[in-house]
Amino acid sequence: MAVSPELLEILICPACKAKVQLTSDGQGLRCVGCGLVYPVRDDIPVMLVDEARREGGS
């Protein structure tokens, strides 16, 4: 896993402040509240709303 469990425990969605979970492919973090998916690049989560996409597409 690219993102450590300790980091996942403290990360929250900057848009709605809900918890995030690693996606099944490990390439993103999905917000459990609003459904935005934040990319993980070079093992670093990019927690910027402008970089996020809606789950399943755009």
BELVEN-V109489 format. One record per pair of residues at least 24 apart in sequence whose C-alpha atoms are under 7 Angstrom apart, sorted by the first residue. I is the first residue (numbers start at 1). J is the second residue. D is the distance in Angstrom with one decimal. If there is no record, write none. Layout:
BEGIN
<<I	J	D> <I	J	D>>
END
This chain:
BEGIN
<<1	26	6.9> <2	43	5.1> <3	43	6.1> <14	47	6.9> <14	49	6.8> <15	49	6.5>>
END
